Amino acid sequence: MRRAAVGVAAAVALLVPSVAHATAANDAALARKGITHAVAKQWVKPPDAYRYRSAVTRALQDVKTLPKLRGYVLASQLSQLAPFWDSYTSPRALALFSQLEVNLDYFETHRVPTTRVDVADEDGVVYRWFPRLVLVFHPLANFGALNAAAAAEDVEATRTLADALLARAIPRGSRLIWEYQFRFAGGRPPWASGMAQAVAAQALARSYALLQDPVLSAAAVRAYASVPPFLLPLASGPWIRLYGFNSQVVLNAQLQAIVSLLEYAQTSGDGEASALAAQLSVSAQALFPRFDTGDWSRYQLGGAYATREYQTFVTDLLAKLAKLTQDPFWVDASKRFRAYLTVAPQVTPGPATPAVWPQPLDGRLSRHGADPVHPLPARLGHACNQRRCHDVPPRPRRADAHVDAAGRARAGDLSGADRDLQLRRQEGHLQARARRRPLGHSAADDLRRFARRHYAELAGRRPGHALARARRRLRRSSRRQSPADAGPRAAADGRHDRARRTAGNLAGDAQGDELRRPDDGLSPRNHHTARIT
């Protein structure tokens, strides 16, 4: 069996890489099929299609030649392309295959990251590493980078990144949406984030203010148009959805949406955005006490404590809100949350633990009590494989000597078994027992008394004892045979007598008393007497 198991394990180990290669090959075939379909639909231009096919071929080769872990990562990237094979529209295909090229460039020269890593391509587009996934296109991180470039008044970086992000926007009527194209927290791709849409409107409006490009202004309006569909109605008011596929009430998403919409409304003059920011602020203030624990904050409503990274993020957002609105509520919350990060907590010692004494107040020692100096097992002399009659024969239990916590004889309430074990180890115990015995008492008397009390009973009850076997045979024969079968039954009498004599050798004189007891006509003596008469 062991050799078979080893063989199966070796076969599985050899089979896994081939299965991974086969899966990657199937995903690559679907991607090529999707590119051909996109060209036929005129979603993708032929030069772009050639570039995308080259990336797929390169990925399939890297899966076979790179170290296993990096090969698995690239195979995972190919598996993300396969579900979209029949919908490679121009912005989606650009986002997917540009992501594939960035992963190829990175993992051909780098090891798999162990921490969060952001990698930017030549246009400044940000791809974020997620464990068990790949470097993925991350809309929130990208619009955060666009916000930073516009705030720094970097015209070239703002122009390049803004154009690259607009090229990846998915049009939905009068709205623009930036998709997350990977599975996350139970959400199936593609999915979007209301928080990311609000930050997109803010970043595009800030870029318009720097570049004075009406295309960016129109894109900001269309990005804001995607925010209201991501609102979650609550009793306290609207709440922004961090993830479009669930209803989590996340604090940092709400605060970030308020900050972004306030700036977007101030830059674009959009009164509707300003009114929505006010509603979000009222809703956040109503539920804010349920996030504030008095020394930290919760990541989501009813959830666990936020990590330090998110706690710092929320603290920064509260400072921005206090500066933008001058609302006393947000000013006070900002100061309080800043103190959570910077002021050491005040630890108030509680009442001292009362002393635990080994001796109870009533003067009686519990059988299971604890003594830090003389533990009960040591005081009672418990040991493995120690026979009851090792030192002296056991005697009938008497409430004579007891022990205290120090192991000395005193008044108490120990059981007889525990008392015997303890008394064997007391100095002068044998002399004390000798003084308590009747005149002429010896150890042999104790053995005989114990034998008369226990051996007869044990001899009749032990399953393997000869007497017990004989009694069982007699009962079975009495039920199976009729009185006319006296001949065969008489032949068995000798065997029964021999078994009874054997049991008698083990039990001594006490065995005779056991055999003479009346037992409703089923004892061996009754059967024997009936046969003789």
C-alpha positions, 0 to 999 in steps of 0.5 A: 500500500505504501509503495502504491501511495508513493507511486500515485503521489509521483504520478500526480506530481508529474501530471500537474505541470502537464495539466497546467500547460494543457489549461494554459494552451486551452486559454491561449486558444480561446484568446486567439479565437476572441482576437479573431472575433474582435477583428471580424466585429471591427472592435480591434484594428489588425495591427493591435490584433497582431500585437495581442496575438504575439503577447499570447504566444509569448505567454504560452512559451513563458509558462513552459520555460520559466520557473514553475511559480512564475509559470503558474502566475502567467497561466493565471493571467491567461485564464483571466483572458479566456472568459472575455473571449467573445467581448474583446471590445477596444477598451476592454481588449486594450486593458486586458492585453496591456496587462498581459504584456506588463506581467510578461515584462515583469515576471521574465526578470523578477521573482514573484512578489511577497508584498503589495507591489505597484508597477507602472507601464510606459504610460504611467498606468498602474498595475497592482499585485494581488496574491494568487492573482497577477499584476492587475489593472486597478482603476482606484490606484490609477485615478489616485496616481492621476490625482497626484500628477495633476496636484503636482502640476506635472503636465506631461504625466497628467496628459499621458495617464489621462489619455491612457485611462480614457482609452480603457473606459467602458462606455455605458450610454452617457456614463463611463465605467472603469472595470475590475477584470479579476475575481475578488471577494466573491465578485465575478469579473467584470465589476466596478466600484462606486468609490473608484468612480467618484475618485475618477470624476475628481481626478478628471476634473482636476486634470481639466483644471490643469490642462484646460482640455474640454474632453477631460471635462466631459469625461469627468461629467460622464464618470460622475454619472456612474456614481448614483447607480452605486448608491446603497439606500440605508435608513440613515441615507445613501451609502456608496458601494465600495464593491458593486457586487455586494452591500458592505457598508465600508467607512473609508469608501463613504468618506473618500466619496464625500471628499472626491464629490466635494472637490468635483462639485467645486471644480465643475460647478455641478450642484447635483454632485454637491447635494449628493455629497451633503447627503452622504455626509449626513448619512456618514455622521449618523452611522459614525458612532457605530464605527468609532470604538473609542480607541480605534475604528471598524473597517465596515459596519458590524465588522472587525477592527480596521488594520493600521493601514486603513486606520491611517487612511480614515484619519487622513480622510477625516482631516481633509473633510474637516478642512473642506467643510469646517464642520465641527463634527468632522473637526472633532472626529479628526482630532479624536482619530489622530489621537488614536494613532499618536497618544498611548492608551491609558491602562488602568489596573483592575482590582488585585486578585485575592490570594488563593490559599492551599488550606480551605477555611473549613479546615478540610482538604479537598481531594482535588485541591491544589498546593503549590509546594506539595501538589496533591498527586505527589502528596498522595503518592500517585504513580503508574503501575503501583500495586495497592498492596505494594508496601502493606496489605490493605485493611478495611477503610477506617477514618483514622489518620488524615493529612494536611497540605504539608503532608502531616497526619491531621483531621480531614476527610480523605477517602480511604484509597487516598489515605492508604497511599499517603500513609505508606509514605509517612515516617513510622507508618508501619509502627503506627499500623502495628499499634492499631492492629489487634493482638496477634494480627499479622500481614498473613491475616490481612491477606486471608481476609482480603482473599475471603472477601474478594477472591470468591466473588472474582472467581465467579465473575471473571469471564475467563475463569474456569468456574464461569466457563463451567457454569455457562456450559451447564446452563447451555446444556440444561436448556438444550437437552431433555431428561432422557439424555442422562447418558451423554450428560453424565459423561460431562459431569466429570468435566464439570467436576474437574472445572469446579476443582480447578476453580477451588484451587484458585479460590481456596476454602471460600470457593466452597462457600460460593458453590454452596450458595443457593442460586435459583436452581442453576448452581453447579451443585443443584445440577449435580444433585439432580443428576445423582438422584 
